[in-house]
Amino acid sequence: MAINPLIMLVDDDETDLFINEKIIKVCGITERIVTHKNGELALNYMKDNVGRPDSLPNYIFLDLNMPIMNGPTFINHFEGLPEDVKEKSKIIILSSSNDHRDKERFQNNKYVLKYFTKPLSEEYLHIIE
């Protein structure tokens, strides 16, 4: 695990963003958290920070169902980012969808580390350790 990793939370639900940020901090994982309300904002952040590895997230907790740009579209664009960005930033899907088809869709994607169903829990954060 990276020491004091940078975590990006991407979710259109402000309550989920607030709660997830608090859980990560209370568990002592990191104080370095950036949040975005949709995939487009998150992708723009990633593009703006290419070449600045300290500003790129180690982990991206990504919701699937969001307006403007959803999770699957974010992942499609993420695949076009430079290799060093994709190697550093691991995607963890955190979705309310418990549909096995969603899980199967991403289980073989080399950029998706894990698929979790909301809500975020301390147990899920062990993937970071």
N, C-alpha and C positions, 0 to 999 in steps of 0.2 A: 504494500500500500504506500502511496505517496504520503509524505508527512504533510499534514494540514492540506488535504486535497481541495481543489476547487470543484464545487458541485453546482451544476445547472439544473434548475427545476423548470420544466416547461409544461404548463397546464393553464387552461382558460378559467379554471375555478379559483377565485381569489382565496376562498376559505381553505381549499386544499393546499395552495401555495403557502399560506400562513402556517397551517398546521405542520406541513412537511418540513418547512424550515425550522420550526421549533423542535420537532422530533430529532432532526439531525444535530442541532446544537445541544440539546439536552443529553443526547447519547455521547456527546464529546467527539463526534467524528471530525467536525471542522466548524470554523466560524466563517469560512469563505464560501458564500453561496450567492449565486446570481439567479434571478427569476425572470421568466418571460411568459407572456400570456398566449402565445401561439408559436407555431413552428417557424413562421417567417421572421419574427423578431429574433428568435434563437439562431436561425441560420445567418441572419445579418450580423449578429454578434460574433458568430464563428468566423465569418468572412472578414470582418473588421479586425480580428485578432490573429489572423494568419501571420506568422512571423514573430509573434509575441507569445511564446509557449507558456509563460507564467500567467497569461490572461485567458488561456484556453482551459476548459473544464476537464478534469480527470474523469468525471462521471456525469452523464446526462440522464436524469430521470424524466422520461418522455411520456406524456399522455398521448393516446391515439386519437381521440375524438375531440377536435378543436376547430373553431372557425378560422377562416383566412388561410391557414396552412395546417393540415392535420399531421399526425405523427408519421404515417406511412410516406407522405409526400416529403416531410423533413428528411426521413431516412434516405429516400431516393436522391435528394440533393446533397445530403451528407456524403454519400458515396462518391461524389464528384470533387470533394475537397482534397487538398494535398495529402499524401500518404502520412507525413509526420503528424498531421492533425488527427487523422483517423486512428493512428496508433495510440495517441495519447488519450483521446476522448472515447470512453466506452459508454454505449447506450444501454440503459436499463429501462425497459418499458414498464410504466406504472399506470395501469388502465383500470377503469371500472368494468371493462369487458372481460367476462369469464368464458367467452366463446372459444372452444377448442380450435376453431378455424383461425382465429386471430393468433393464438399461440403457435399453431403449426406454421403459419405464414412467416413468422420471424425466428423460429427455432434454428434454422440453418443459416441465418444471416450472420456473417462473420463480424459485423459491427455491433450486433445486439448481444450483450453479455447475459441478460436474463429477462424474463417476462414475469412481472408480479401483478397481482390483482390488488386494487385499492381496498383499504387504506394502507398507507405506508406504515410499517411496523419496525420496531427495533430489530426483530429477527431478520428482516430484509436487508438491513444495513450491514449485516455480517459479511455480505458479499464484498464490501469495501475493505474489510480488514485483512 
